[in-house]
């Protein structure tokens, strides 16, 4: 899976996990801060996304500082997954 495919997949998974029925993948910004976007993602939502990343991709976010870097944008999240996923 390449970066753009993974970004689109992550958008869909985020919508499903966070139960955002009024949000489409096009509504999720690729290069802006996920935490300050119009999605109203809070710390509980981030935990749900982290659990999904571990289950789906075998990716672990080790601490809060790393989490801030990884969740800086959807693009940084996808790059982290590509670099650290199981089997890479």
N, C-alpha and C positions, 0 to 999 in steps of 0.2 A: 504494500500500500504506500502510495506517495503522500507527500505533505498535504496537498489539496484534497485528496480523497479522505485522509484522516480528519482534516478540519471539518469537512461536511459530515462525516460519521459522528464526530464528537458533538457537533451542533445538535444532531438528531437525538443522541444519547442524553445530552443535557436537558433538552426539552422533555424527554420522557421521564428521566429521573426526577426532575424538579416539578413535574406535573404542570407544565406551562401551556395549557391548551390554546391560548390566544397568541402564542409566539410561533413564528416560522423560522426556519434556519436562516433566512435572509435578514431577520431581525437581530441576529447575534453578531456583534462586531468582531472582526477577526484581529484587528490590531489595537483595540482599546482595552483598557483595564477591565477585566471581567467583573471585579468586585464593585467598580463604580459605574457599571453600565446600567441601562434602564431595566435590566432583568431583576434587580433587587436581590442579588445573590448574597446570602449571609453566611455566617460561619457553619451553620448546620448544613446548608446546601453544599458548601465546599467539602464537608466531611462525606456527604453522599457521593460527590464526584470522585473523591479520593478512593472510596470503597469500590466504585465502579472501575477506576483505573487499575486497582490491584486485581480485581476479579477478571476483567476483560483482557488486560495487557500485561499483568504481572509487574506493574510499575509501582514503586514505593516512593513516597515523599517523606523524607526522614525527619524534617523539623519545620518550624514555622518560617524561618528565614528562607529555606529552600522553597517552601510553599509560596511565599510572596513572589519569588522569582518565577516559578513555574506558572502561577496564575496571573502573571502580569498581563497576558492577553491570550486569546485562543491560539494564536500562532505559537507563542512560547510554550503553551501546554502541549500542543501537537508535536513540536520539536522535541520536547522532553520525552514524550511517549515513544516517538520514533527512535530516539537514541537509547532509551533504557528498557524497551519492552522485552519480554521474555524471548529468548532465542536470538537476540541481536548482538 
